[in-house]
């Protein structure tokens, strides 16, 4: 028979399968960063549209920043939708 240990040191091996993230924190971060990334995407896109070809930073660099911020916007929005679905099903 296995000796008992305190819960602090004993691990059943199923923690990664049953672990849950802090939905309140993920919700707060998603709500905060989705509009921030969307505004940053729009700002970089507008800056790239009005930038001169010889300017520093170049329009290609600004477009790359706009695309990167757009990807982050989509990631934050998808995470927000996942968190909302999980909160709805757990209640």
N, C-alpha and C positions, 0 to 999 in steps of 0.2 A: 504494500500500500504506500502511496506517495505521501510524504509528510506535507502538512498544510503550511502554507506561507501566507504572509500578509498580502492583501490585495495590491499593495504598492509594488511588490516585486513579482507577484505571480501573474503570468500572462497565459491566456488560453490559446493564443494563436489566431483568434478570429477578429482581433481589433480592426485591422484594415478593412475587413469586409463589412463590419457593422458600425464603423466610425461615421459620425455625422459632423458636418461643419457648422459653424455658428451662423445660422441663417439671418439673424438680426444684423450682424456685422456685414455679411455679404450683401444684404438688402440695402443697408446704409451706403456702402461703398458703391454699389451699382447705381443707386439713385443720385449720388453725388457725381460720379465720373461719367455717366452716359451723356448728360447735357454738356459737361465740360469738354469731353472729347469731340462731341458734335460741333460745338462752337469753334474749337481749335481746328477741326477739319475745314470748316467753312472759312475761317480766317486764313489758313495757309492756301486754300484754293483761290480765294480772292486776291491774296498777295501774289500768287503765282500768275494770275491772269493779268495783273497790271504791271508786273515787273518787266523791266527792259531786258533784252537778251544778254547784254554785257554786264548786267548788275551783279552785285554780290550780296546775298546768295543767288544763284542762278534759278531761273524758273523751273528747271528740271529737279533741282534739289528741293525747292518748295513744293513741287508736285509730289515728290517722294514722301515728304513730311505729311502732306495732306492724305496720301494713301495710307500711310502708317497710322495716322490718327483715325482714319475711317475704319481701319481694321480693329483698332482698339474700341471704337464706338460700337461696332457690331458685337465684339466680344463682351463688352459690358452690358449691352442690351440683351443678348442671349442669356447671360448669367442672371440678369434681372428677371427674365421670364422663367428661368428654371427655379429661381428662389421663390417667386410668386406661386408657381405650381406646387412646389414642395410644401410651402406654408399652407396652401389651401387644402392639400390632402392630409396633412398632419393634424389639422384641427378637428 
